[in-house]
Amino acid sequence: MYVPLLAKECVAFLCGSLPGDDGEPDPIGTCFFVRGNQRFYYIITAKHVVKKLQVAEQAYLRVNKGKRQPGDPGLGVIYIPTDLSRWLDHPDPNVDLAVLPLHPKEDLLGVEPLVAGGTTKSGSFRIAAMHVEDIRQAGAFLRSNNIPWPPNEGEDVFFVGLMTVFPGRHRNLPVVRRGSVALIPNEPIRGAYGESEHYLIESQAYKGNSGAPVWVLYFGNVLFPLGVLSHAYPQLEELDNVPNAERAYYNFGISLIVPMEKILDIIDSEAERRRRGETNDELTQGAQLAGDVKSDFTREDFGEALKKVSRRRPKSSPPGQASSGT
């Protein structure tokens, strides 16, 4: 098994500057990008990662720098300030999931984004994104091919996330960890915020991995999004011969995964649909006032007007086969 490059390029790091810190912000957790319909994008992570960032003076999204300039080695990262008040928690308070909707024109401080392609723009940062339809259709596609979904216990999985001891000096360098589905329970499991639906995987997760996308592979190397890494399952253990220590936690080797479909509960919510509609109206009216649109203004025209790069997924691609245009 090998991990396609896209699985790594859709991942970024969330960082925070604590009071009194000097130098670069400290990496806290992992996040990843999801592309919605039209021109809307979302950043996904675990809710407890966002809560950790709330104690910081400033929270940042750390992404890889895009196209190099003359004399520039092309290495580097960009720290983009993020507004923690705009993160949306899952409507079920027990679910460890948070989503940051991005405004298609104003967000990311005017840094011109590369949207999941192979072409960069001057001054851009480099990201990729899974498409929301890959999440929405994965189960139906697999079941139509007589493959169970959620996957059976024993299926191979992997996640891509931050290793806090080495996030990368000049680029984001997420690590890949492999494992297998350990349990698909038919009842809630207690997680970080109480009982909710989880999948269990046999794979050790550590500080910084929270918020990472978890994938299952079928058909050789076709990615299907399984969920969002919440945290490792801790085990209370008595310690002997350790001065001044009676009990401590160790890694149980089992990690809790929030099902990826839970993202849709936020993206498809009435409030978020309304926001997308209002944003569409705002952008269309603004472009018309500027004389930049025709009466039959299309999605492609918007992409050109906003100087974004977008490529359509091949129709033949099954859900989960994230191409360079997703």
NULUM-970978 format. One record per residue: x, z, y of N, C-alpha, C in turn. Coordinates in steps of 0.001 Angstrom, whole numbers, padded with zeros to 6 digits, always signed. Atoms other than C-alpha are relative to their C-alpha. Example, Ala and Ser with C-alpha at 12.3 -4.5 7.8 and 13.67 -1.06 7.14 Angstrom:
! residues 2
+000890+000000-001190+012300+007800-004500+000900+000000+001200;-000820-000060-001190+013670+007140-001060-000770+000730+001090;
This chain:
! residues 326
+000847+000000-001199+000000+000000+000000+000876+000000+001240;-000663-000040-001285+001210-000808+003477-001059+000173+001085;+000923-000299-001090-000347+000144+006795+000096-001102+001042;-000030+001047-001027-001299-002747+009119+000354+000573+001369;-000466-000454-001309+000203-002545+012592-001153+000456+000882;+001133-000350-000846-003236-002378+014206-000390+001464-000151;+000376-001389+000237-003860+001011+012598+000858+000958+000819;-000875-000835-000828-000909+002395+014564-000219-000266+001482;+000103+000341-001422-001528+000535+017816-001306+000445+000637;+001241-000514-000594-005064+001880+018247+000098+001485+000309;-000203-001440-000170-003624+005423+018389+000784+000276+001276;-000740-000498-001165-002489+007237+021537+000086+001521-000102;-000193-001446+000019-001489+010808+022349-000640+000629+001234;+000531-000787-001105-003256+013397+024499+001006+001105+000321;-001049-000922-000433-000880+015555+026530-000515+000883+001127;+000365-000906-001073-001081+018466+028923+001212+000604+000667;-001037-000699-000762+001055+020014+031644-000464+001423+000251;+000345-001401-000194+000953+023782+031522+000601+000507+001301;-000536-000546-001254+001473+025862+034670+001461+000383-000152;-001415-000330+000022+005164+026130+035444+000866-000934-000805;-000790+000939+000792+006186+023311+033111+000719-000995+000902;-000739+001063-000665+008843+020915+034288+000169-001153-000986;-000224+001139+000870+009400+017430+032955-001301-000619-000479;+001143+000744+000509+007028+015356+030852-001035+000941-000617;+001053-000817+000614+003660+016711+029669+000211+000153-001501;-000158-000294+001418+003525+018253+026212-001081-000697-000820;+001002+000595+000885+001810+016270+023424-000818+001095-000693;+000898-000998+000570-001222+018179+022147-000697-000517-001253;+000770+000524+001119-003205+015915+019839-000063-001513+000025;+000113+001441+000193-004077+012418+018685-001369-000482+000481;+001270+000644-000318-006760+010059+019929+000106-001473-000384;-000038+001428+000303-007739+006450+019259-001109-000705+000764;+000904+000814-000802-009632+003602+020910-001020-000707-000877;+001087+000760+000628-012962+002109+019912-000572-000941+001038;+000589+001000-000885-014309-001064+021449-001477-000130-000294;+001426+000194+000143-018040-001165+022034-000386-001436+000261;+000465+001329-000330-020169-004204+022629+000241-000283+001473;-000297+000453-001352-019546-006199+025795+001373+000499+000414;-001326-000353-000514-016726-004597+027799+000209+001511+000064;-000089-001454-000051-017087-000908+027044+000933+000508-001093;-000985-000581+000898-014322+001125+025472-000124+001527+000021;+000122-001444+000156-014133+004693+024230+001289+000554-000599;-001098-000743+000609-011400+007205+023448-000615+001105-000851;+000560-000933+000976-012101+009366+020401+001054+001034-000376;-000879-001038+000513-010580+012697+019398-000850+001141-000548;+000705-001212+000432-011465+016077+017932-000333+000856+001218;+000433-000803-001143-013385+018370+020269+000980+001116+000305;-000880-001140-000279-010951+021238+019834+001284-000435+000697;-001156+000497-000746-008132+019035+021173-000306+000005+001498;+000409+000003-001410-010043+018580+024445-000066+001430+000526;+000076-001400-000438-010689+022338+024601+001396+000571+000253;-001372-000457-000234-006949+022983+024258+000542-000515+001322;-000496+000596-001239-006270+020629+027145-000587+000666+001236;+000646-000610-001153-008618+022616+029382+000819+001136+000602;-000862-001051-000554-005959+025314+029817+001181-000609+000751;-001104+000668-000678-003527+022729+031181-000345-000257+001465;+000215+000356-001403-003057+021994+034868-000519-001428+000122;+000416+001391-000025-003512+018300+034143+000091-000560-001414;-000002+000649+001304-004413+016317+031038+000326-001473+000170;-000448+001385-000076-002929+012904+030299-000250-000715-001320;-000017+000905+001136-003362+009980+027970+001353-000696+000006;-001325+000624+000096+000063+008787+026791-000111-001264-000849;+000104+001288+000680+000133+005093+025893+001312-000759+000168;-001212+000804-000073+002880+002568+025251-000064-000998+001145;-000119+000976-001060+004063+000403+028091-000179-001404-000567;+000253+001353+000461+003106-003246+027901+001156-000937+000249;-000987+001065-000156+004946-006416+028866+001146+000436+000901;-001170-000378-000793+008469-005923+030119+000210-000959+001161;-000352+000764-001180+009641-007120+033503+001469-000440-000112;-001413+000384+000017+012946-008922+034196+000907+001200+000239;-000910-001127-000109+015739-006429+033666-000524+001282-000613;+000627-001176+000607+013347-004007+031959+000120-000130-001510;-000140+000115+001457+014129-003244+028293-001331-000019-000738;+001314+000058+000647+010390-003088+027620-000393+001266-000704;+000321-001269+000626+010500+000478+026427-000616+000929+001027;+000555-001000-000902+008588+003359+027873-001446+000291-000309;+001388-000408+000140+005286+005155+027979-000580+000224+001380;+000710-000254-001242+002692+005603+030682-000886+001223-000209;+000865-001173+000036+000972+008927+031371-001158-000234+000970;+001177+000293-000815-002571+008328+032629-000847+001268+000109;+000830-001206-000155-004418+011349+034094-001430-000257-000475;+001376+000109+000482-007801+011957+032476-000823+001165+000531;+000935-001000-000514-010816+013842+033771-000696+000661-001187;+000551-000689+001177-011701+016438+031131-001501+000210+000101;+001436-000236-000158-015172+016890+032612-000838-001184-000497;+000741+001181+000403-016123+013393+031489-000069-000169-001516;+000084+000095+001453-015569+013959+027784-001387+000426-000472;+001323-000288+000557-018807+013967+025785+000157+000622-001376;+000008-000638+001314-019210+016412+022919-001118-000574-000854;+001074+000389+000916-021245+015564+019859-001223+000872+000262;+001190-000810-000273-024882+016671+020286-000164+001200-000916;-000010-001161+000888-024469+018973+017288+001229+000828+000345;-001161-000787-000429-022232+021791+018614+000941+000369-001140;-000855-000321+001142-020879+022347+015086+000956-001131-000369;-000816+001162+000352-019301+018880+014963+001227-000056+000902;-001273+000002-000724-015641+018741+015988+000350-001427+000428;-000164+001390-000420-015835+015449+017863-000271-000114+001491;+000186+000242-001430-015461+014311+021486+000329-001456+000295;-000138+001406-000360-015702+010878+023124+000129-000106+001515;-000162+000274-001421-014459+009684+026524-000388-001446+000269;+000358+001375-000361-016355+006607+027813+000888-000486+001142;-000844+000577-001036-014184+004304+029912-000801-000980+000831;+000628+000958-000893-015470+002469+032960+000790-001298-000075;-000743+001239+000243-014590-001214+032425+000831-000491+001167;-000763+000488-001145-013246-001691+035947+000829+001085+000669;-000630-001020-000827-012334+001600+037555+000883+000975-000764;-000711-001031+000742-010949+003717+034750+001466-000331-000186;-001419+000108+000310-007343+004272+033744+000826-000319+001235;-000728+000055-001265-006312+004338+037389+000489-001395+000353;-000346+001359-000363-006262+000582+037754+001116-000601-000826;-001012+000581+000864-003645+000122+035050-000665-001083-000823;+000656+001136+000630-004416-003284+033658+000186+000072-001508;-000171-000247+001436-005114-002794+029963+000166-001273-000810;-000006+001004+001044-004167-004973+027075-001050+000428-001008;+001082-000372+000899-007266-005012+024940+000226-000679-001338;-000099+000391+001400-006268-005397+021313+000414-001438-000197;-000456+001353+000211-004338-008613+021530+001499-000072-000140;-001425+000173+000092-000884-010075+021274+000612-000432+001311;-000477+000427-001313-000612-011072+024927-000099+001155+000966;+000005-001101-000948+000350-008578+027573-000074-000515+001420;+000040+000293-001428-000188-008532+031303+001074+000820+000703;-001028-000706-000758+002394-007516+033837-000521+001361+000441;+000381-001343-000405+002257-003780+034369-001047+000648-000874;+001053-000534+000856-000145-003200+031526+000548+001049-000950;-000396-000798+001141-000106-000685+028753-000526-000699-001241;+000332+000699+001241-000441-001698+025143-000870+000885-000882;+000874-000691+000942-003367-000614+023004-000634-001025-000928;+000906+000771+000837-005490-001914+020185-001249+000848-000163;+001245-000759+000152-009028-000867+019304-000769-000499-001202;+000947+000405+001039-011291-000849+016302-001340-000287+000669;+001291+000355-000580-014707-002368+016955-001080+000934-000524;+001064-000916+000399-017777-000177+016906-000827-000577-001155;+000763+000596+001089-019456-002676+014575+000681+000205-001350;-000688-000335+001242-016761-001972+011978-000463+001351-000519;+000524-001316+000377-018005+001609+012005-001453-000113-000440;+001438+000090+000236-021657+000642+012086-000321-000701-001329;+000347+000859+001125-021522-001918+009267+000790+000256-001274;-000888-000178+001150-018834-000616+006914-000758+000389-001260;+000717-000468+001179-021172+001248+004577-000881-001071-000609;+000904+001031+000499-023727-001551+004300+000780-001140-000644;-000798+001088+000562-021022-004155+003715+000531+000365-001384;-000565-000407+001282-019382-002193+000919-001076+000141-001063;+001075-000159+000987-022649-001280-000770-000545-001348-000453;+000465+001342+000391-023682-004956-000680+000956-000672-000973;-000975+000507+000958-020513-005641-002677+000182+000962-001171;+000016-000938+001121-021360-002888-005191+001173+000981+000031;-001043-001006-000175-018734-000539-003774-000640+001209+000668;+000673-001185-000556-019886+003038-003128+000536+000380+001369;-000366-000547-001307-019890+004435+000388-000927+001154+000324;-001410-000346-000155-018877+007102+001235+000792-000227-001292;-000809+000332+001173-015966+006428-001122-000014+001114-001032;-000086-000983+001078-015579+008149-004448+001251+000859+000150;-001187-000839+000056-013205+011030-004940+001123-000745-000724;-001160+000650+000590-009718+009773-005724+000442-001255+000710;-000398+001199-000737-009735+006744-003414+001142+000329+000970;-001143-000189-000896-006548+006294-001387-000435-000042+001459;+000249-000034-001438-006679+007178+002304+001324+000210+000722;-001143-000355-000831-004230+007499+005160-000499+000282+001402;+000290-000191-001418-004218+008708+008731+001263-000220+000806;-001102+000301-000914-002046+007891+011731-000116+000957+001175;+000134-001007-001040-001283+010677+014168+001312+000477+000573;-001128-000590-000714+001028+012600+016447+000743+001005-000868;-000857-001051+000541+003951+014570+015045+000661+000663+001205;-000399-000616-001274+004578+017052+017851+001506+000198+000122;-001444-000219-000085+008235+017648+016935+000745-001282+000353;-000613+001259-000400+008937+013951+017496-001093-001029+000311;+001013+000981-000375+006310+011970+019419+000596-001365+000323;-000679+001210-000435+008918+009337+020327+000500+000174+001418;-000567-000166-001339+011230+009318+023323-000377-001153+000919;+000225+001181-000825+010677+005765+024542-001323-000708-000314;+001279+000573+000380+007470+004809+022716-000795+001068-000735;+000796-000814+000913+004561+006539+021034+000347-000409-001425;-000368+000275+001385+005674+006815+017428-000819+000888-000924;+000833-000804+000903+002773+008127+015335+000479-000117-001437;-000375+000006+001413+003421+009052+011732-001210-000380-000850;+001031+000371+000974+001472+007767+008743+000079+000967-001164;+000044-000911+001140+000371+010252+006095-001054-000482-000979;+000885+000490+001050-001194+009273+002803-000640+001156-000754;+000669-000991+000824-003580+011096+000533-001107-000663-000787;+001131+000523+000751-006791+010693-001379-001246+000810+000333;+001262-000714-000201-010436+011620-001103-000077+001121-001031;+000052-001156+000889-010733+015107-002548-001435+000390-000338;+001385-000403+000231-014461+015762-002139-000901-000646+001043;+001087+000462-000866-017539+014065-000702-001186+000913-000288;+001016-001001+000334-019850+017095-000613-001394-000435+000435;+001399+000273-000375-023631+016904-000490-000617+001187+000730;+000471-001130-000795-023858+020056+001608+001009+000262+001109;-000915-000245-001128-022346+021238+004906+001171+000888-000406;-001195-000812+000196-018865+022757+005008+000367+000618+001341;-000377-000670-001240-017711+025294+007568+001291-000589+000544;-001177+000548-000655-015296+023754+010038+000368+000810+001222;-000508-000692-001182-013824+024611+013425-001104+000649+000813;+001088-000505-000845-017244+025193+015053-001235+000411-000796;+001148-000377+000819-019491+026085+012138-000251-001027-001084;+000301+000884+001117-021146+024309+009247-000505-001356+000480;+000439+001365-000300-021508+020525+009476+000505-000909-001119;-000407+000965+001021-020951+017394+007435+001489-000308+000135;-001416+000342+000047-017329+016828+006419+000307-000721-001299;-000659+000453+001218-015314+014833+003936+001286+000805-000137;-001270-000677+000234-012311+016528+002328+000993-000996-000580;-001049+000834+000568-009056+014694+001727+001168+000886-000419;-001202-000699+000432-005999+015842-000160+001174-000602+000769;-001107+000436-000843-003392+015409+002566+000248+001108+001007;-000318-001078-000920-001594+018007+004615-000030-000496+001442;+000057+000305-001429-002358+017947+008323+000627+001158+000762;-000697-001008-000780-000374+019768+010950-000349-000141+001475;+000225-000010-001436-000436+020571+014634+000322-001369+000588;-000176+001306-000608-000882+017364+016618-000750-001108-000717;+000716+001025+000764-002622+015430+013831-001481-000067+000343;+001435-000051-000285-006095+016488+014990-000414-001145+000919;+000496+001131-000765-008122+013582+016337+000427-001341-000550;-000511+001252+000554-006361+010987+014203-001089-000750-000764;+000914+000779+000827-008334+008117+012657+000449+000029-001458;-000273-000006+001439-008573+008257+008872-000625-001257-000596;+000428+001272+000556-008856+005026+006913-000002+000056-001528;-000054+000269+001436-009662+004010+003359+000210-001496-000156;-000328+001408+000206-008335+000702+002013-000706-000548-001229;+000575+000752+001117-010225-001770-000156+000507-001429+000088;-000377+001416+000035-009503-005349-001163+001461-000201+000369;-001423+000147-000281-005776-004792-000913+000424+000701+001263;-000443-000600-001261-005224-004094+002761-001071-000097+001081;+001093+000016-000974-008653-004204+004428-000349+001442+000361;+000235-001358-000464-009171-001102+006550-001485+000256+000198;+001355-000454-000266-012461+000755+006553+000092+001403+000591;-000131-001297-000683-012801+003645+009026-000805+001087-000696;+000656-001084+000736-013568+006852+007142-000431+001129+000911;+000370-001131-000832-013508+009515+009820+001081+000403+000975;-000913-000564-000996-011731+011626+012418+000550+001310-000562;-000627-001211+000539-009243+014261+011312-000326+001195+000885;+000323-001205-000746-010457+017693+012342+001152+001002-000096;-001092-000953+000147-007986+020193+010916+000254+000244-001473;-000332-000384+001363-006278+021468+007798-000837+001208-000399;+000738-001142+000510-008161+023897+005626+000973+001159-000196;-000960-001101+000120-006355+027229+006073-000353+000926-001156;+000199-000966+001067-005909+029761+003315+000679+001305+000393;-000562-001312-000312-005409+033469+003945+000811+000490-001188;-000894-000371+001092-002479+034752+001930+000735+001293+000331;-000792-001203-000159-000881+038138+001442+001485-000344-000088;-001430+000246+000001+002831+038118+002253+000742+001266-000406;-000822-001125+000445+005347+040331+000525+001405-000109+000598;-001388-000052-000455+008738+041403+001823+000231-000732+001314;-000141+000581-001319+008106+040090+005318-000170+001130+001009;+000096-001124-000944+008872+042699+007992-001089-000218+001038;+001021-000023-001054+005981+043547+010293-001084-001058-000184;+001052+000999+000248+003670+040987+008653-000783+000396-001241;+000840-000341+001138+000753+041822+006407-000707-001220-000584;+000705+001182+000467-001181+038570+006240+000317-001174+000916;-000227+001203-000790-000721+035003+007407-000721-001159-000664;+000650+001189+000531-002164+031534+006914+001046-001017-000446;-000852+001115+000397-000588+028682+005008-000882-001222-000213;+000723+001249+000130-001555+025037+004652-000471-000175-001435;+000619+000078+001314-003938+024596+001745+000162-001387-000626;-000151+001355+000506-003172+020882+001423-001279-000806+000017;+001294+000673-000115-006818+019975+002101-000364-000086+001474;+000346+000198-001410-007958+018509+005422-001454-000426+000139;+001403+000301-000270-011445+018236+006915-000112-001227+000891;+000200+001250-000709-012656+014855+008138-001439-000060+000507;+001332+000247-000562-015597+014291+010491-000352-001454-000287;+000351+001391+000309-017414+011155+009220-000008-000867+001250;-000135+000894-001147-016728+008190+011496-001356-000351+000607;+001329+000358-000509-020459+007453+011797-000505+000985+001048;+000412-000981-001008-020802+010622+013889+000299-000486+001419;-000299+000569-001319-019226+008675+016766-001219-000719+000560;+001160+000768-000443-022370+006539+016893-001069+000893+000613;+000973-000924-000585-024453+009621+017693+000239+000173+001497;-000329-000091-001420-022647+009677+021052-000106-001366+000668;-000012+001331-000607-022111+005977+021725-001402-000596+000094;+001352+000554+000017-025717+005110+020810-001036+000928+000633;+000945-000937-000604-027269+008062+022661-000722-000650+001169;+000784+000543-001108-029940+007388+025259+000773+000073+001314;-000755-000163-001247-027717+008732+028045+001115-001032+000102;-001099+000957-000036-024818+006483+027092-000510-001428+000131;+000608+001334-000180-027060+003412+026768-000384-000211+001457;+000392+000100-001401-028381+004145+030241+001229-000205+000884;-001231+000158-000785-024850+004492+031626+000531-001424-000108;-000490+001363+000164-023844+001148+030146-000856-000992+000779;+000881+000884-000754-026897-000512+031657+000261+000073+001489;-000268-000166-001433-026199+000940+035093+001346-000604+000372;-001316+000560-000287-022538-000069+034885-000048-001517-000012;+000156+001452+000032-023478-003611+033889-000613-000510+001300;+000653+000410-001250-025793-003852+036893+000962+000093+001169;-000950-000217-001096-023117-002447+039183+001059-001097+000039;-001045+001013+000044-020440-004885+038035-000537-001390+000316;+000586+001311-000258-022749-007875+038110-000302-000175+001485;+000317+000083-001420-023958-007100+041617+001264-000105+000841;-001239+000051-000749-020430-006489+042841+000665-001362-000087;-000603+001309+000158-019191-009756+041416-000777-001061+000755;+000826+000968-000721-022121-011674+042900+000251+000086+001503;-000278-000160-001431-021464-010201+046344+001347-000601+000369;-001326+000553-000257-017859-011299+046037+000045-001503-000212;+000045+001430+000249-018955-014788+045098+000784-000421-001217;-000837+000290+001157-017159-014549+041793-000787-000425-001226;+000772+000300+001197-020047-015315+039463-000931-001153+000259;+001010+001032-000030-022336-018179+038645-001313+000625-000421;+001293-000540+000393-026019-017755+037960-000051+000268-001484;-000039-000220+001440-025233-018008+034241+001278+000748-000381;-001225-000786+000216-022480-015410+034384+000053+000510-001431;-000126-000334+001410-021169-014787+030868+000997+001120-000206;-000971-001024+000365-019152-012169+029060+001428-000520+000202;-001322+000577-000184-016191-014554+029115+000389-000031+001475;-000274+000001-001433-016528-014867+032894+000412+001387+000477;-000376-001365-000367-016431-011091+033212+001436+000286-000409;-001354-000248+000462-013298-010995+031125+001032-000598+000932;-000927+000636-000934-011620-013446+033495-000016+000708+001344;+000107-000643-001303-012938-011735+036607+000716+001333+000028;-000635-001315+000066-011650-008367+035480+001409-000066-000552;-001368+000222+000474-008403-009892+034200+000285+000777-001275;-000201-000642+001283-008882-008547+030719+000168-001056-001077;-000263+000919+001092-007797-010136+027523-000867+000403-001170;+000873-000312+001123-010317-010359+024727-000069-001198-000918;+000139+001053+000994-010424-012348+021544-001048+000405-001005;+001092-000308+000924-013411-012557+019211+000546+000182-001410;-000333-000149+001412-013189-011367+015631-000482-001198-000770;+000512+001074+000842-013462-014111+013023-001273+000432-000692;+001265-000354+000629-016982-014231+011644+000167+000327-001457;-000207-000227+001402-015559-014218+008162+000606+001360-000312;-000620-001297+000223-013882-010865+008657-001037+001021-000389;+000937-001061+000348-015658-008073+006813+000160+001163+000935;-000153-001212-000806-016369-004864+008686+001189+000797-000503;-001197-000742+000386-013188-002817+008719+001241-000850+000031;-001171+000862-000103-010921-005885+008727+000249-000256+001468;-000194+000051-001446-009857-005231+012282+001054-001036+000319;-000929+001054-000365-008264-008375+013625+000637+000317+001318;-000690-000237-001268-006039-008694+016664-000940-000147+001169;+000937+000140-001097-009148-009404+018699-001063+001056-000002;+001020-001036+000009-011007-006182+017999+000471+001207+000753;
